[in-house]
Amino acid sequence: MPLTLPGGGLLTSGLTTGQAPFIEEARSRGELYIEQPWELYSDDNHESWKRLYGRIRPRWERYANEHFLRGLDALELPRDRVPRLAEVNRTLRPLTGFEARAVSGYVPAFLFFDCLRRREFPTTITIRPHDKLDYLPEPDIFHDIAGHVPMHTDRAFAEALVRFGDCAHTAVDMTAAVKDEAEQCRRLTSIIKALSRFFWFAVEFGLMRGRNGVCAYGSGLLSSYGELEHAVASDRPQRYPMQIEWAINQAFEIDRYQPLLFIVDSFDHLFDLVDRLEKWMRAGKLNDVAPGEPGVSETDLRSFLRADPSS
Ligand SMILES: [Fe+2]
């Protein structure tokens, strides 16, 4: 029997990426922060989680960094069904103060970083179809909960994420007084590009020195069965010690295995790098980074222009 949704619509499918009426209705009402209606997940949705988890688990044990594996143990994510965010948060909150917060879709850049500053992680609740397990351009709950959230159990990593949030506030502080509107937008666009690039290389696709040379802590790697092994074990990717000046000027493409990866020594090292990034921003070093991907959307730019720096 179909369920009636809060907005009055009928449930015809579960919470599959791109096919979820619940999400469409939330977006049409302008609701970014939502609840996770766990009862709406279909059997196919749970099957997707089970297959994704089951096939990548042995690769985590070989290629993931030890902090991730400890986080995985602490969270006790279910193997055979989509997790409930409330259960995840019950374990996560006492460890680092972080929590996963359900969202209906893309979170504009300033809001995303500001959430990190408040120790909230915007979390997608839909899941990829079980016939498309290998690649999806947008995040899903497997990427967000299995790829990101185990890292949030680690104190040093959590502090680095909060420092990313500070960077977004510094960006607003540093550009709010620029009188010329075109110049203000130009500088902000450059800073958002630099932050996005650094986040990409340091959080989504980061490698760390560790067991057998290097291991993965980046969430884009830890949620990808194919790319995790490619990033750590293949001789194809170029791997270099993280350098801020390189990362912030380096374009990337999202729809291919990454040809270039950066390595950090530890999460204290990662924190120091983000801290230095914030100081570089204050010194104006992010005001004119190299052009190229990623593009900065009107929505992302506006999120910074309208931000309340005192929040
Ligand atoms: Fe991600």
Residues whose N, C-alpha, C, O or C-beta is under 5 A from the ligand:
A	BS01	LIG	S219
